Amino acid sequence: MSLLLSPRDLAELVAFRHALHRAPDLSRHEEATARRVVEALQPTGPDRVVTGLGGHGVAAVYQGPVPGPTVMVRCELDGLPIQETSEIPHRSSIPGKGHLCGHDGHMATLVGLARLLGADRPRRGRAVLLFQPAEEDGSGAAAVIADPRFAEIAPDWAFALHNMPGIPLGAAALAPGPANCASRGLAISFSGKTSHASQPEAGISPARALARLIPALEQLGPGGETAPGFRLVTITHARMGEPAFGISPGEAELWVTLRTLADDDMTGLVGDARRLIEREAAAHGLAVSMSEHDVFHACTNDPQATSYLMEALNAEGIAVVPGHLPMRASEDFGLFGRQAKSAMFLLGAGEDHPRLHNPDYDYPDALIGVGVGVLHRALRDVLENASKSPRQRHAR
């Protein structure tokens, strides 16, 4: 763990995380969380603070005296619409909302990084700490990048971490190449005609179309090993007609999540799914409409960025365990990789720790200092190497 944060720093960062945990905000409604972040950043004296970025995003800029590359470290602002069930003293005070993915811990980590950068600016280039809005619904990264002010702080390098239960506490997972799958939700609405339940032939029911589509869609994406060509279709919601015994239904709704390892494969899966749905609707005389939601792009770890993180993990004495990447789960970090050399590592929350999005999940406070140490070292290494010759860089 980094020795640059004092015990007082760590205690204050834990208290900051607990305050965030008590008051989670949902995606695109992170006004209060953003204000708390800005207040926590002010004592570190950033050269610039951008607020309202892509919604409620916050970016803090720490400028070195000599021009150089821009290195961005990113975390997330939002919580989840899940009722927390734990009995911890700092549990959520807002019914139906909880920081049950660890974004409160990620924010505390970046505030810790801000303390180090405020006390000792980069010698060249600049560091940008991004507190991204709306990660949980996949809309935040695109909104941040589309904000005209992002061009003024656009990174050459981008790093992030995510805690991960199932990995030993304080260990890490990292590898170059695919890291997180692309995914998107497809909401399907069918419209036919109701009839009396004694005369179903007088109506147009979606029942048979729905019964046929559920297994057929699943066959388009059977899952399996997370390797090139991976496709997974998950039925997440189905509803048909009214809860009445006397009515043959005239409408239905089906929600599915589509998942692929690569963005290009997602295009093909979406096309296959839409064509299948349209054929079934037509065969049963149904009108159909479809809409896409929660669009997440694939995340790919750049080899050079991964190398910097790996060296930082090794230097900080963090064990790197194999077998956890790529993940089926999605993460709204992939778009930054189209703008910069980017990489994300997973930081172990404990093998028996409650899983992400579980109602009793809580971020391990012990990870805050660990994350600060790794990210600070990687950031410094990138900026310091910007001034070295190719021969010096090769000798690292």
Steps between C-alpha positions, in 0.01 A plus 500: 500500500616857432679658796419852378162521670511558873283309749299822537451517121375143492264556792354808330460313171315220678271756663441660160407162350261428785330837444459418130366155587229646721369726221513325161374667183372311197628539144444848354391630842840535667477872587557456874780248455674732253483785752657281768779406260573864412513589870742214565723607209526870592766459773726325247517818288431368151597733218154460351175334599244430228149436629180393326707297254276273294226549759637514855858393429795665673857523368792632705817603312850502652744669261875445490739789418620340175272396210443128463231236463168501682430202724141451616393284791128435511245388758119500519247714688180296496338243726233240428120474537534214752388491863802450725450227761827517697512627858826693468501839680543690173227314307291694251255746651297520178239223451542306178847638421844368585869523415508127436761495226780682681491831319524673838834325555620588152418868564684494832800351320510786248464758775801333665686526169403868486665554837827364366482700180411818686802461727738408216403603147617293202835621368361506147167451329181494701281267700123506459281332761158426352198424717270363230120515521254230393729200480234253608273564201782530245422858399763692696821453301332596172348809662836606646679457167222688316532797738701770311713564809634145494713590198694740725599219738499203261753239619782324325485226764207384715499271804231363730446236763201298609474299817411136450364252755624148434862617476706486822491824696766737372606279209433608141406373155639661186571391142536669161222462245125454559401590854121552503224397261283731299133480594167666434139455596235437236142576604236337273129590496239291317154625414210280390132495603328385818204266498283310744691208647226268375563619143876546461464457124320835487813680617869516417700369795878539537521184712636265233746758366630562852529128572696443180722806531634438849694182415579620147662820625700308760630274224641807320731554797563176688792638703790269574867597523568875490713476186484653149151450359338487846127590495251483784128584499329520840124533545455754780126582495177374342142621539184415308148638521309577818489273807146381421353158416233634267721681246717355227798742487551755226844631591830386652839629593835321502837634618830336409863585561742438215867449580811452281874516555555754221304799374501371142337177615227698673393648167446151362316374809264798504423444133433129550273568797299769323444286192388204711256715697354659186448158336318361804283811533402484134427127517251561783339818362653726768626853477840534666726782617849482646724741688858474628611598850805490731750485215848401623796480266768234538806585711842404369822544697770662288829305531712804587252632755470151646878482530507818710230366731671163529831660596319718755330196652831316523676801653222535760532132588151411374454138394348462152277194467403347163165385369266795562523679163328553269179548697148438375387807694502839326668821610450851362871565448547360150433821307797672665716235337407643161649832609802385699721206593286360780499215750303392805602259774287309749581535868398206717230562761534152653420149385193471725393864485137573396485538123453824310135615494417272795281680756757439776810610304737763646834623366798385710663810650840328490501533119503880495871537575587207274321655205656841558850349505460308175332779304741765626802291399360422154411864438846620608676236292317605184575869550862444596563277201367769268836678545719193442659381181383171346815330636430627853137388480606156386729473804221553752 
